[in-house]
């Protein structure tokens, strides 16, 4: 399958933004286990929706997201040093909960398998 320019730029931005958040943003509200999971670019490359994964409780996630949003200008400026685009895209950060949702699904699957095995043993 052929990838378009928006996907290619989004993948590169994901790498660069993760590196910037981990190494350059000096905010204690951002835990070490914070990363950019995915970046979806608009077709004209002027807007980037960045999905942020934060390991921690809900309060830590909210604080980390607000710290990242507060540092958006700095992050955008640093990103422009690494990626040469005609227009610096506006960054929109969104909290990504897919890891927690996947863990819940695994728990439900394991529980269902255990219940099924107990049911078959009783029969």
Buried (B, 14 or more C-beta within 10 A) or exposed (E): EEEEEBEEBBBBBBEBBBBBBBEEBEBEBBBEEBBBBBBBBEEEBEBBBBBBBBBEEEEBBBBBBBBBEEBBEBBBEBBBEEBEBEEBBEBBBEBBBEEEEEEEEEEEEEEEEEEEEEEEEEE
